[in-house]
Amino acid sequence: MDEIAAVLQLRELEAKSAALRESEARYRALFEVSPQMVWFADAEGQITYANQHCVDFVGTPATQMLGESWVRAVHPDDRERVLTTWAEAVSRGASYEVEFRLRRASDGSFRWMLVRGAPLQSLSGRLERWIGIGLDIDDRRRAEAALRDLIEALGVAVYTTDEAGRLTFYNEAAVALWGWRPPLGDVHWCGSWRIYWPDGAPMRHEECPMALALQENRPLHGKEAVVERPDGTRLPFSAFPTPLHDGAGQLIGGVNVLVDITERKAAEAALAGSEERLRLALEAGRLAFWELDLATGAVLRAPSHDGIFGYGEPLSEWSYEAFLDHVLPEDRADVQRAYRNALDCSQSEMVECRIRRASDGEVRWLEVHGRPQQGPHGRVVRLHGVLRDITVRKRAEAALRRSEARLRLAQEVARIGTWEWDPETGAYHWTPEQYALFGLDPTQDGPMTFERLLTEVVHPDDRVRVEAAKREAVAKDETYECLYRARRRRGARGWETRWVMARGRRLRRPDGSPGPLLGVTMDVTERQATEARLQQLQSELLHISRLSAAGEMASALAHELNQPLTATVTAIRAAKRTLANLAIRPRPGADLQEAMDLAAQQALRAGQIVQRLRAFVARGEADKRLENLSKLIEEAGALALAGARERGIHFTFRLAPRLPPVIADRIQVQQVVVNLIRNALDAMGDDCSKSGTPVPRRELVVTAAPSGSDMVEVAISDTGPGLEPKVADRLFEPFVSTKPGGMGVGLSICRSIIEAHGGRLWAEPNLGGGTVLRFLLPAAPSEAAA
């Protein structure tokens, strides 16, 4: 029995082996005709079989394909990676997959291959051999590369994920948007970034666009969010995530397109700002937008539109006819003419009209602008424009016209003309009043130029001065002012010479640079004649003032003259007695000589006093010469202070030792010093002040010292009662006097004299009580003093 059982079992094994060999033969036949590469390897990873397609592709006989000889056909850059992957799979006994380039024998080109291998195990679980296939994926790789190039060329961020949201691919635009290069396979798009809503609120990761698309298995379009990059900057983007499915419809991942909307957001912000500025500009300029649809008659308008027409609340509708109802009847024809022109000629129109407001009936001026818009067939289908309230401008224009009319009338009456001269271009413009000022006519005499002004109008002796004054004003950017003589046409009577005063200043251009010179010209002939007469009267007043001062000093001078005359008489009597005593004293020569010398000295002294008085009272024109100011003050003080000691007044002269000389009219300046000293003496003439309190000390001090580098200051101070505030402000005005019987012209004349010398005269309180009167005179130049 055992032998029978063994025979039966052997036959069964042989049958199974035959069936297995038949099956392997059938599979080998299938492998040989397969379009893919098929190979077998033993448990150690050595190739034991390769089908015909593999042999033909590599171009190596089947016997040479066994072992590891096939590795020589792998691309050198891929060999190490392929062998490492194969070795790891053999050591673990697990399936593997690898992509690499393999040389094709027919043309020597390298093609991308996808090789997958799986282990075959016995019933006991022992690894017996490997089976694998190789797929030519070169066309797919090229298509994928072309797709990647296309994606890169799009310029937008594109990435893909698996079904769990892990990154599987991204392009360079995505790197630029994210600000870093995340690793593939590990990073979750929604879980590895900080994402915010457009308003800045944090966005939960399950709410991000890609997460929603994968969770809901549907595409999203244009969902906006903000991503925070590693450097902390935030970037707004618009996402377009789409789920990806396999052939069976199963979700295998997703693809997302991210569009950087930074520029769009900036443009939207700029547009919003521009619209806001436009709205503010329209409101500030009282402008209202409107748009008329010609097909329906409906008017789209700004919120401020109805308020201009006097409505407190916006109306439900508006029309062209409603607008015309507000226009005053006398202006409607102009409005309708502009409306028809816009429709017929397809051109922009502007019209000014008056309206009557609905609320209060007030008449207001409007400026209406309209522009036609043509439709596809070339016909005007819509009018749009703006209107604004110009009532204030119209009132200002009317006031300006009235002001200009008054100005023209005033210019004609006052004989004033205006002119404008541009030094850069030479343009010279005269108003009609300017032409009339010189007896010229704009139409007959033609346009005026600065050169014609100098040669035809200005007096020959004044041309150089006029040109120099205007050139200097232009060069220094200062006010131009010049007094000169000009010729004026008097019709058939020929020409006459007139005095004119021209004044002008440079205008400023919008960029701040100097512009043209704008000025006026006035006929001052009568004023010049009046000033000449005033100078004559002033000279006469000076003479009268000197006579008045001489009269006031007469009694004091009589005392002064009495002393030298008494001494002279005494000396002559002594000489007479000496001559009478010749018999007693035979040689009186010394005594007689002394007496006669004394008489001569005192007589000369009296003569000098008289000469000073005559010179002071004498009338004459101003004669400015180089004068010693110290000597001038001392001579004037000798006249003015006559009798001061007898009145109990102490006086002191404090003159600087190196006082510079001045160029002055000696008589006129001495008149000023005498007048100021006499006023100071009069102020201290009473024993009591105006308040009734005794004056402790009556003292007059005259000082003179340099002031600055080019002036000399003279001061006369007293210890009198001082000036009352109401008088101090008007002290130098004509006919204002602090004396009960004074004329009030002395100080006015003194100021005129000092100012004529280029100086200044003023009064101020004395620190010790009383008043100080000071005046400045220009010091003579060093070359003049030399």
ROGU-179560 format. One line per 4 residues: number of its first residue (from 1); for each residue x, z, y of C-alpha. Coordinates in Angstrom, 1 decimal. Each point is the difference from the previous one (the first is absolute). Layout:
REM ROGU-179560
NUM	X,Z,Y | ...
//
This chain:
REM ROGU-179560
1	0.0,0.0,0.0 | 2.7,0.9,2.4 | 1.7,-3.3,-0.6 | -3.3,-1.8,0.6
5	-0.6,1.9,3.2 | 3.6,-0.8,1.2 | -0.5,-3.7,-0.7 | -3.3,0.0,1.8
9	1.5,1.8,3.0 | 3.0,-2.4,0.1 | -2.4,-3.0,0.0 | -1.9,1.6,2.8
13	3.1,0.5,2.0 | 1.1,-3.5,-0.6 | -3.4,-1.3,1.1 | 0.2,2.1,3.2
17	3.6,-1.2,0.7 | -1.1,-3.6,-0.6 | -3.0,0.6,2.4 | 2.4,1.6,2.5
21	2.4,-2.9,-0.2 | -2.9,-2.4,0.4 | -1.2,1.9,3.0 | 3.5,0.1,1.6
25	0.3,-3.7,-0.7 | -3.3,-0.7,1.8 | 1.0,2.3,3.0 | 3.5,-1.7,0.1
29	-1.7,-3.3,0.1 | -2.2,1.2,2.8 | 3.1,1.4,1.9 | 1.8,-3.3,-0.4
33	-2.8,-1.9,1.7 | -0.7,2.7,2.6 | 0.8,-1.0,3.7 | 1.4,3.4,0.6
37	3.3,1.4,-1.2 | -0.4,2.2,-3.0 | 2.8,2.1,-1.5 | 0.6,2.8,-2.6
41	2.6,2.7,0.0 | 1.1,2.6,-2.5 | -0.3,3.8,0.6 | 3.4,0.0,1.8
45	-1.1,-2.7,2.4 | 1.9,-2.9,-1.4 | -1.9,-3.4,0.2 | -1.0,-1.1,-3.5
49	-2.3,-2.9,0.8 | -0.8,-2.3,3.0 | -2.6,-2.8,-0.1 | 0.7,-3.6,0.8
53	-1.2,0.2,3.6 | 2.5,2.8,0.7 | 2.8,-2.1,-1.7 | -1.0,-3.1,2.0
57	-0.2,1.9,3.3 | 3.4,1.7,-0.4 | 1.6,-3.1,-1.6 | 1.7,2.1,-2.7
61	-0.4,-0.5,-3.8 | -2.1,2.6,-1.8 | 3.0,1.3,-1.8 | 1.8,0.7,3.3
65	-3.1,1.7,1.5 | 0.3,2.9,-2.4 | 1.6,3.2,1.1 | 0.7,0.3,3.8
69	1.2,-3.6,0.6 | -3.2,-0.7,2.0 | 1.3,2.3,2.8 | 2.4,-2.8,1.1
73	-3.1,-2.0,1.2 | -1.2,2.9,2.3 | 0.8,-0.3,3.7 | 3.2,2.0,0.8
77	-1.8,2.0,2.6 | -2.7,1.1,-2.5 | 2.1,0.6,-3.1 | 0.8,3.7,0.5
81	-3.6,0.8,0.9 | -1.4,-1.9,-3.0 | 2.5,1.7,-2.5 | -0.7,3.4,1.5
85	-3.8,-0.4,-0.3 | 0.4,-1.3,-3.7 | 2.3,2.8,-0.9 | -2.3,2.7,1.4
89	-3.0,-1.6,-1.9 | 1.9,0.0,-3.3 | 1.2,3.6,0.4 | -3.5,1.2,0.8
93	-1.8,-2.3,-2.5 | -2.5,-0.9,2.7 | -1.4,-3.3,1.4 | 1.6,-1.5,3.0
97	-0.4,-2.8,2.5 | 2.6,-1.6,2.2 | 0.3,-3.0,2.3 | 3.2,-1.9,0.3
101	1.4,-3.5,0.6 | 1.0,-2.1,-3.1 | 2.0,-3.3,0.1 | -2.0,-3.0,-1.3
105	2.3,-2.3,-2.0 | -1.8,-3.2,0.9 | 0.9,0.1,3.7 | 2.2,3.1,0.3
109	-2.4,1.7,2.4 | -0.9,3.6,-0.2 | -3.7,0.8,-0.6 | -1.7,3.4,0.4
113	-1.1,1.4,-3.3 | -2.3,2.9,-0.9 | 1.1,1.6,-3.3 | -2.1,2.5,-1.8
117	1.1,1.8,-3.2 | -1.8,2.4,-2.4 | 1.3,1.9,-3.0 | -1.5,-0.4,-3.5
121	-0.1,3.0,-2.2 | -0.5,0.5,-3.8 | -2.9,2.0,-1.5 | 2.3,3.0,0.0
125	0.6,-0.4,3.8 | 3.5,-1.2,-0.3 | 1.2,-2.7,2.5 | 0.6,-3.1,-2.0
129	0.4,-2.8,2.5 | -1.0,-1.4,3.5 | -2.1,-2.9,1.0 | -0.1,-1.5,3.5
133	-1.1,-2.9,2.1 | 1.3,-1.7,3.1 | -2.2,-1.6,2.6 | 1.3,-2.5,2.6
137	-1.2,1.5,3.3 | 2.2,-2.0,2.3 | -3.0,-1.9,1.5 | -1.8,3.3,0.5
141	3.0,1.6,1.7 | 0.4,-3.0,2.2 | -3.6,0.2,0.9 | 0.3,3.7,0.7
145	3.1,-0.7,2.1 | -1.8,-2.6,2.0 | -2.9,2.4,0.4 | 2.4,2.7,1.2
149	1.5,-2.5,2.5 | -3.5,-0.9,1.2 | -0.8,3.7,0.3 | 3.2,0.6,2.0
153	-0.8,-3.1,2.2 | -3.4,1.4,0.8 | 1.6,2.6,2.3 | -2.4,2.7,-1.1
157	0.6,3.0,-2.2 | -1.1,-0.6,-3.6 | 0.3,2.4,-2.9 | -1.4,0.5,-3.5
161	-0.8,3.0,-2.1 | -1.0,0.8,-3.5 | -3.4,1.5,-0.9 | 1.4,3.5,1.0
165	1.1,-1.1,3.4 | 3.7,-0.1,-0.8 | 2.0,-2.6,1.9 | 1.0,-3.0,-2.1
169	1.1,-2.5,2.7 | 0.3,-0.2,3.8 | 1.5,-2.5,2.4 | 2.4,0.4,2.9
173	-2.8,0.0,2.6 | -1.3,3.1,-1.8 | 3.4,1.6,0.3 | 0.1,-0.7,3.7
177	-3.5,1.5,0.4 | 0.7,3.1,-2.1 | 3.4,0.6,1.4 | 1.6,0.6,-3.4
181	0.4,-1.6,-3.4 | -1.8,2.2,-2.6 | 0.9,-0.3,-3.7 | -2.3,-2.0,-2.3
185	-2.0,1.6,-2.8 | 0.2,3.6,1.3 | -1.4,0.0,3.5 | -3.8,0.2,0.5
189	-1.1,-1.9,3.0 | -2.7,2.4,1.0 | 1.8,3.2,-1.0 | 3.5,-0.6,1.4
193	-0.9,-0.8,3.7 | -1.6,1.8,2.8 | -3.0,-2.0,1.1 | -2.3,0.6,3.0
197	-3.3,-1.3,1.3 | 0.2,-2.1,3.1 | -1.0,3.0,2.1 | 3.0,2.0,-1.3
201	-1.8,2.2,-2.5 | 1.8,0.4,-3.4 | -1.5,-2.2,-2.7 | -0.4,1.4,-3.5
205	1.9,-2.1,-2.6 | -3.1,-0.7,-2.0 | -1.5,-1.5,3.2 | 2.8,-2.5,0.6
209	-0.9,-3.7,-0.3 | 2.0,-0.6,-3.2 | -1.4,3.1,-1.8 | -3.5,-1.0,0.9
213	0.5,-3.5,-1.2 | 1.3,1.2,-3.4 | -2.5,2.8,-0.3 | -3.0,-2.1,0.9
217	1.4,-3.2,-1.7 | -0.9,-2.1,3.0 | 2.0,-1.7,2.8 | 0.0,1.4,3.6
221	0.5,-2.1,3.1 | 1.7,1.0,3.2 | -0.1,3.8,-0.5 | 2.1,1.5,2.8
225	2.4,2.9,-0.4 | 3.3,1.4,1.4 | 3.1,0.6,-2.2 | 2.7,2.5,1.0
229	3.5,-1.3,-0.8 | 3.0,2.2,-1.0 | 1.3,0.0,3.5 | -3.2,1.5,1.3
233	-1.3,-3.1,1.7 | -3.6,-1.1,-0.7 | -1.1,-3.6,-0.5 | -3.6,-1.2,0.0
237	-1.0,-2.5,-2.7 | -2.9,-1.8,-1.4 | -0.3,0.0,-3.9 | -1.6,-2.6,-2.3
241	0.3,1.6,-3.5 | -1.3,-2.0,-3.1 | -0.1,1.3,-3.6 | 1.7,-2.1,-2.7
245	-1.5,-0.6,-3.5 | 1.3,-1.4,-3.2 | -1.7,-2.8,-2.1 | -2.4,2.6,-1.5
249	-1.1,1.2,3.4 | 1.9,3.3,-0.3 | 1.5,1.5,3.2 | 3.8,-0.4,-0.2
253	1.0,0.8,3.6 | -0.5,-1.2,3.5 | 1.5,-2.1,2.8 | -0.2,1.0,3.6
257	0.8,-1.9,3.2 | 1.0,2.1,3.0 | -0.2,-1.5,3.5 | 2.0,1.7,2.7
261	-2.5,0.3,2.9 | 2.3,1.6,2.5 | 0.0,-2.9,2.4 | -3.8,-0.5,-0.4
265	-0.5,3.7,0.8 | 2.3,-0.3,3.0 | -1.9,-3.1,1.1 | -3.3,1.8,-0.5
269	1.2,2.9,2.0 | 1.3,-2.4,2.7 | -3.3,-1.8,0.0 | -1.9,3.3,0.3
273	2.2,1.0,2.8 | -0.4,-3.3,1.7 | -3.8,0.2,-0.4 | 0.1,3.5,1.5
277	2.1,-1.1,2.9 | -2.2,-3.0,0.5 | -3.0,2.3,0.0 | 1.6,2.3,2.5
281	1.1,-3.0,2.1 | -3.5,-1.4,0.0 | -1.4,3.4,1.0 | 2.7,0.6,2.6
285	-0.6,-3.4,1.5 | -3.8,0.3,-0.3 | 0.1,-2.9,-2.3 | -2.7,-0.7,-2.6
289	0.2,-2.5,-2.9 | -2.9,-2.3,-0.8 | -0.7,-2.8,-2.4 | -3.0,-2.4,0.1
293	-1.2,-1.8,-3.1 | -1.6,-3.2,1.2 | -2.0,-0.5,-3.2 | -1.8,3.3,0.1
297	0.4,1.1,3.6 | 1.3,3.4,-1.2 | 2.7,1.6,2.1 | 2.6,2.3,-1.6
301	1.4,2.3,2.7 | 2.3,3.0,0.6 | -1.6,3.5,0.3 | 0.9,0.1,3.7
305	-1.7,-3.3,0.7 | -3.5,1.3,0.6 | 1.3,2.9,2.2 | 1.3,-2.5,2.5
309	-3.5,-1.3,0.4 | -1.3,3.5,0.7 | -1.4,1.0,-3.4 | 0.7,3.5,-1.1
313	-0.5,-0.8,-3.7 | 0.9,-3.3,-1.7 | -2.8,-2.4,-0.3 | -1.2,-1.2,-3.4
317	0.6,-3.7,0.9 | 1.4,-2.1,2.8 | -0.2,-3.6,1.0 | 1.3,-2.6,2.5
321	-3.4,0.1,1.7 | 0.2,3.8,0.3 | 3.4,-0.5,1.7 | -1.5,-2.5,2.4
325	-2.9,2.4,0.9 | 2.6,2.4,1.4 | 1.9,-2.7,2.0 | -1.0,-0.3,3.7
329	-2.0,-3.2,0.6 | 2.6,-1.3,2.5 | 2.7,0.1,-2.8 | -2.0,-1.3,-3.0
333	0.9,-3.6,0.8 | 3.7,0.7,-0.3 | -0.5,1.9,-3.3 | -2.1,-2.8,-1.5
337	2.5,-2.6,1.1 | 2.9,1.8,-1.7 | -2.2,0.5,-3.2 | -0.7,-3.8,-0.2
341	3.6,-0.9,0.6 | 1.1,2.2,-2.9 | -2.5,-1.7,-2.3 | 0.5,-3.5,1.2
345	3.7,-0.1,0.6 | 1.1,2.5,-2.6 | 2.2,1.8,2.5 | 0.5,3.6,1.1
349	-2.0,1.0,3.1 | 0.2,2.9,2.5 | -2.7,0.9,2.5 | -0.5,2.8,2.5
353	-3.6,1.2,0.6 | -2.0,2.9,1.2 | -2.4,1.9,-2.2 | -2.6,2.7,0.7
357	0.3,3.0,-2.2 | -3.1,1.1,-2.0 | 0.4,3.8,0.6 | 0.5,0.2,3.8
361	-0.4,-3.5,1.3 | 3.5,0.0,1.3 | 1.6,-3.4,0.5 | 3.3,-0.4,-1.8
365	2.5,-2.9,-0.2 | 1.0,-1.3,-3.5 | 2.7,-2.3,-1.1 | -1.1,-1.9,-3.2
369	2.5,-1.9,-2.2 | -1.3,-2.2,-2.8 | 1.6,-2.2,-2.6 | -1.8,-2.4,-2.4
373	0.6,-0.1,-3.7 | -0.7,-3.3,-1.9 | -1.4,-0.3,-3.5 | 1.0,-2.4,-2.8
377	-1.8,-2.9,1.7 | 1.7,0.4,3.4 | -3.1,1.5,1.6 | 0.2,3.3,1.9
381	-1.6,2.7,-2.2 | 1.0,3.2,1.7 | 1.2,1.3,3.4 | 2.1,3.1,0.2
385	1.7,1.7,2.9 | 0.2,3.1,2.2 | -1.6,1.3,3.2 | 1.1,2.7,2.3
389	-1.3,1.8,3.1 | 2.1,-1.2,3.0 | -2.1,1.8,2.7 | 2.9,2.2,1.1
393	2.3,-3.1,0.2 | -2.6,-1.9,2.0 | -0.5,2.8,2.4 | 3.8,0.4,0.4
397	0.3,-3.8,0.6 | -2.7,0.2,2.7 | 1.8,3.0,1.5 | 3.3,-1.8,-0.2
401	-1.5,-3.1,1.8 | -1.3,2.3,2.7 | 3.3,1.7,0.2 | 1.9,-3.3,0.2
405	-2.4,-1.2,2.8 | 0.7,3.2,1.9 | 3.7,-0.3,-0.6 | 0.0,-3.6,1.2
409	-1.9,1.1,3.1 | 2.4,2.9,0.6 | 3.0,-2.4,-0.5 | -1.4,-2.4,2.5
413	-0.7,2.8,2.6 | 3.3,1.8,-0.6 | 1.9,-3.3,-0.3 | 1.4,0.9,-3.5
417	1.0,-2.6,-2.6 | 1.0,0.4,-3.6 | 2.6,-1.9,-2.0 | 1.7,0.0,-3.4
421	3.5,-1.2,-0.9 | 1.5,-0.2,-3.5 | 3.8,0.2,0.3 | 0.5,-1.3,-3.5
425	-2.0,-3.2,0.4 | 0.0,-0.4,3.7 | -3.8,-0.2,0.1 | -1.3,1.0,3.5
429	-3.7,0.4,0.7 | -1.6,0.7,3.4 | -3.7,0.9,0.5 | -2.0,-1.8,2.7
433	0.4,3.1,2.2 | 3.8,-0.2,-0.3 | -0.1,-3.6,1.2 | -2.3,0.9,2.9
437	2.4,2.8,1.0 | 2.5,-2.7,1.0 | -2.5,-2.5,1.3 | 0.4,-2.2,-3.1
441	-2.5,-1.9,-2.1 | 0.4,0.0,-3.9 | -1.3,-3.6,-0.3 | 2.0,-1.5,2.8
445	3.2,2.0,-0.2 | 0.2,0.0,-3.9 | 1.3,2.7,-2.3 | 2.4,2.4,1.4
449	3.4,0.9,-1.5 | 2.4,2.8,0.8 | 2.4,-2.5,1.3 | -2.6,-1.5,2.4
453	-0.9,3.5,1.1 | 3.6,0.6,1.1 | 0.6,-3.4,1.6 | -3.4,-0.7,1.6
457	-1.6,3.4,0.7 | 2.6,2.7,0.4 | 1.9,0.2,3.3 | 3.6,-1.4,-0.4
461	1.5,3.3,1.1 | -1.9,1.9,-2.8 | 0.4,-2.4,-2.9 | 3.1,1.7,-1.5
465	-1.6,3.4,0.2 | -3.3,-1.1,-1.6 | 1.8,-1.7,-2.9 | 2.3,2.9,-0.5
469	-2.8,2.5,0.0 | -2.0,-1.9,-2.6 | 2.9,-0.7,-2.2 | 1.0,3.7,0.1
473	-3.5,1.1,-0.9 | 0.1,-2.4,-3.0 | 3.4,1.0,-1.2 | -0.6,3.8,0.3
477	-3.7,-0.2,-1.0 | -1.0,1.8,3.2 | -2.8,-0.3,2.5 | 0.6,-2.9,2.4
481	-0.5,0.7,3.7 | 1.2,-2.1,2.9 | -0.9,-0.4,3.7 | 0.8,-3.3,1.5
485	-1.1,-2.6,2.5 | -1.9,-3.1,-1.1 | -1.4,-3.2,1.6 | -3.7,-0.4,0.2
489	-1.7,-3.3,0.8 | -2.4,0.1,2.9 | -1.6,-3.4,-0.4 | 0.7,-2.3,3.0
493	1.8,2.8,1.8 | 3.0,-0.2,-2.4 | 1.6,3.0,-1.6 | 0.2,3.7,0.9
497	2.3,2.8,-1.3 | -1.8,2.9,-1.7 | 1.3,3.2,-1.6 | -1.0,0.4,-3.7
501	0.5,2.7,-2.6 | 0.3,-1.0,-3.6 | -0.3,2.5,-2.9 | -0.1,-0.6,-3.7
505	0.9,1.4,-3.4 | 0.6,-1.5,-3.5 | -2.7,0.0,-2.6 | 0.6,0.8,-3.6
509	-0.6,-2.4,-2.8 | -1.7,1.2,-3.3 | 3.4,0.5,-1.6 | 1.2,2.2,2.9
513	2.4,-2.6,1.5 | -0.1,-0.6,3.8 | -2.6,-2.6,1.0 | -0.7,-1.8,3.2
517	0.2,1.6,3.5 | -3.4,0.7,1.5 | -0.3,0.9,3.7 | -1.8,-0.2,3.3
521	1.0,-1.3,3.4 | -1.4,1.6,3.2 | 0.2,-1.2,3.6 | 1.5,3.0,1.9
525	0.7,-1.8,3.3 | -2.4,2.3,1.9 | 1.4,3.1,-1.8 | 3.6,-1.0,0.9
529	-1.1,-0.4,3.6 | -1.7,3.4,-0.2 | 3.1,1.6,-1.6 | 2.2,-1.5,2.7
533	-2.3,1.5,2.6 | 0.0,3.3,-1.8 | 3.8,0.0,-0.1 | 0.0,-0.6,3.8
537	-2.5,2.8,0.4 | 2.1,2.2,-2.2 | 3.0,-0.7,2.1 | -1.9,0.9,3.0
541	-1.2,3.2,-1.7 | 3.6,0.8,-0.9 | 0.9,-0.4,3.7 | -3.0,2.2,1.0
545	1.0,2.5,-2.6 | 3.6,0.1,1.3 | -1.3,0.4,3.5 | -2.3,2.8,-1.1
549	2.8,1.7,-1.9 | 2.2,-0.4,3.1 | -2.7,1.6,2.1 | -0.3,2.9,-2.4
553	3.8,0.4,0.2 | 0.2,-0.3,3.7 | -0.2,3.7,0.7 | 2.5,0.8,-2.8
557	2.3,-2.7,1.2 | -0.2,1.3,3.6 | 1.3,3.3,-1.4 | 2.8,-1.9,-1.9
561	0.9,-2.0,3.1 | -0.1,3.1,2.2 | 2.8,1.6,-1.9 | 2.6,-2.7,0.5
565	-1.1,-0.6,3.6 | 0.2,3.7,0.8 | 3.5,0.1,-1.6 | 1.0,-3.1,2.0
569	-1.2,1.6,3.3 | 1.7,3.3,-0.9 | 3.3,-1.9,-0.7 | -0.2,-1.9,3.2
573	-0.7,3.2,2.0 | 3.0,1.6,-1.6 | 2.2,-3.0,0.9 | -1.4,0.2,3.6
577	0.9,3.7,0.2 | 3.5,-0.7,-1.4 | 0.5,-2.6,2.8 | -1.2,2.4,2.6
581	2.6,2.6,-1.1 | 2.9,-2.4,0.3 | 1.5,2.3,2.6 | 0.0,2.9,-2.3
585	1.1,-1.8,-3.1 | 2.2,-2.8,1.0 | 0.0,-1.6,-3.6 | -3.5,0.1,-1.5
589	0.6,-3.1,-2.1 | -0.8,1.4,-3.4 | -3.2,1.8,1.0 | -1.2,-3.1,1.9
593	0.7,-2.3,-2.9 | -1.9,2.2,-2.5 | -3.0,0.2,2.3 | -0.1,-3.8,0.5
597	0.4,-0.6,-3.8 | -2.9,2.2,-0.7 | -2.1,-1.7,2.5 | 0.8,-3.4,-1.5
601	-0.8,1.1,-3.5 | -3.3,1.5,0.9 | -1.0,-3.1,2.0 | 0.9,-2.2,-3.0
605	-2.1,2.3,-2.2 | -3.0,-0.4,2.2 | 0.5,-3.7,0.0 | 0.0,-0.2,-3.8
609	-3.2,1.9,-0.1 | -1.6,-2.4,2.4 | 1.4,-3.0,-1.9 | -1.5,1.3,-3.3
613	-3.3,0.4,1.6 | 0.0,-3.5,1.5 | 1.1,-1.5,-3.3 | -2.7,1.9,-1.9
617	-2.7,-1.0,2.5 | 1.2,-3.6,0.4 | -2.3,-2.6,-1.7 | 1.5,-2.7,-2.3
621	-0.3,-1.9,-3.2 | 1.4,1.3,-3.3 | 3.8,-0.5,-0.2 | 1.2,1.1,-3.4
625	3.7,0.7,-0.2 | 2.4,2.0,-2.1 | -0.5,3.6,1.2 | 1.6,3.4,-0.7
629	-3.1,1.9,-1.1 | 1.6,3.4,0.8 | 0.8,-1.0,3.6 | -3.4,-1.5,0.4
633	-1.8,3.2,-1.2 | 2.2,2.2,2.2 | -0.7,-2.1,3.1 | -3.8,0.1,-0.7
637	0.2,3.7,-0.7 | 1.7,0.6,3.4 | -3.0,-1.5,1.7 | -2.7,1.4,-2.1
641	1.3,3.6,-0.2 | 0.4,0.5,3.8 | -1.4,3.4,0.8 | -0.5,1.0,-3.6
645	2.2,3.0,0.2 | -1.8,1.3,3.0 | -3.2,-0.1,-2.0 | 1.6,2.2,-2.7
649	0.3,-2.8,-2.6 | 3.1,-0.1,-2.2 | 1.1,-3.4,-1.1 | 2.7,-1.1,-2.5
653	1.5,-3.4,-0.8 | 1.2,-0.5,-3.6 | 1.4,-3.4,-0.2 | 2.0,-1.1,-3.0
657	3.7,-0.6,0.8 | 0.2,-3.4,-1.6 | -3.4,-1.4,1.0 | 0.0,-3.7,-0.5
661	-0.8,-2.2,3.0 | -3.4,-1.8,0.3 | -1.1,-3.3,1.5 | -2.6,1.0,2.5
665	-1.4,-0.3,3.5 | 1.6,3.0,1.6 | -2.7,0.5,2.7 | -2.9,-0.3,-2.5
669	1.5,2.4,-2.5 | 0.9,2.4,2.7 | -3.6,-0.2,1.2 | -1.1,1.0,-3.6
673	2.4,3.0,0.0 | -1.0,1.1,3.5 | -3.7,-0.3,-0.8 | 0.4,2.0,-3.3
677	2.1,2.7,1.7 | -2.4,0.3,2.9 | -3.0,0.3,-2.4 | 1.9,2.8,-1.9
681	0.7,1.8,3.2 | -3.6,-0.3,1.1 | -1.1,1.4,-3.5 | 2.1,3.1,0.6
685	-0.9,0.3,3.7 | -2.4,2.9,-0.4 | 1.0,3.6,-0.8 | -2.7,0.2,-2.7
689	-1.1,-2.2,-2.8 | -3.5,-1.6,-0.2 | -1.1,2.9,-2.2 | 0.9,2.5,2.6
693	3.1,1.5,-1.8 | 3.3,0.1,1.9 | 2.6,-2.6,-0.8 | 3.1,2.0,-1.2
697	2.5,-2.7,1.0 | -0.2,-3.3,1.7 | 2.7,-2.2,-1.4 | 0.5,-3.8,-0.1
701	2.5,-1.6,-2.4 | 1.1,-3.6,0.1 | 1.7,-1.3,-3.2 | 1.4,-3.3,-1.0
705	1.6,-0.9,-3.4 | 0.3,-3.0,-2.3 | -3.0,-0.6,-2.4 | 0.9,-2.0,-3.0
709	2.5,-2.8,0.2 | -1.6,-2.0,2.8 | -2.0,2.3,2.2 | 0.4,2.8,2.6
713	-2.5,2.7,0.4 | -0.7,1.8,3.3 | -2.2,3.2,0.1 | -1.3,2.0,2.9
717	-1.5,3.4,-1.1 | -1.7,2.7,2.0 | -1.5,3.4,-0.7 | -3.2,-0.6,1.8
721	-3.5,0.5,-1.4 | 0.1,-3.1,-2.2 | -2.6,-2.7,-0.3 | -3.7,0.4,-0.9
725	-1.0,-1.9,-3.2 | -2.5,-2.2,1.8 | 2.6,-1.0,2.5 | 2.9,-0.4,-2.5
729	-1.6,-2.9,-1.8 | -0.6,-1.9,3.3 | 3.1,1.1,1.9 | 1.5,-3.5,0.5
733	-3.3,-1.8,0.8 | -0.4,-1.2,3.6 | -1.8,2.3,2.4 | 0.3,3.0,-2.3
737	1.8,2.9,1.7 | 0.5,3.7,-0.5 | 0.4,0.6,3.7 | -3.0,0.8,2.1
741	0.9,-2.7,2.6 | 2.0,-2.3,-2.2 | -0.7,-3.8,-0.3 | 0.8,-0.1,-3.7
745	2.2,-3.1,0.2 | 3.5,1.6,-0.2 | 0.3,0.5,-3.7 | -1.8,-3.3,-0.8
749	2.6,-1.8,2.2 | 2.8,2.0,-1.7 | -1.1,-1.1,-3.4 | -0.2,-3.6,1.1
753	3.6,0.2,1.3 | 1.3,1.5,-3.2 | -1.8,-2.5,-2.2 | 1.2,-2.8,2.2
757	3.5,1.2,-0.8 | -0.7,-0.1,-3.8 | -0.5,3.7,-0.3 | -2.8,2.6,-0.5
761	-1.4,2.9,2.0 | -2.0,2.9,-1.5 | -0.9,3.7,0.6 | 0.1,3.0,-2.4
765	-0.4,3.7,0.2 | 3.1,2.1,0.8 | 0.8,2.5,-2.7 | 0.6,2.7,2.6
769	-3.2,-0.8,1.9 | -0.5,-2.9,2.4 | 0.4,-3.7,-0.5 | 2.8,-2.4,-1.0
773	-0.1,-3.6,1.3 | 2.4,-2.3,-2.0 | 0.9,-3.6,0.4 | 2.3,-2.4,-1.9
777	2.1,-2.7,1.4 | 2.0,-2.6,-2.0 | 3.8,0.6,0.1 | 2.1,-2.9,1.2
781	1.7,-2.1,-2.7 | 3.6,0.9,-0.6 | 1.1,-3.4,1.3 | -1.9,0.5,3.2
785	1.4,3.5,0.5 | 3.5,-1.4,-0.5
//
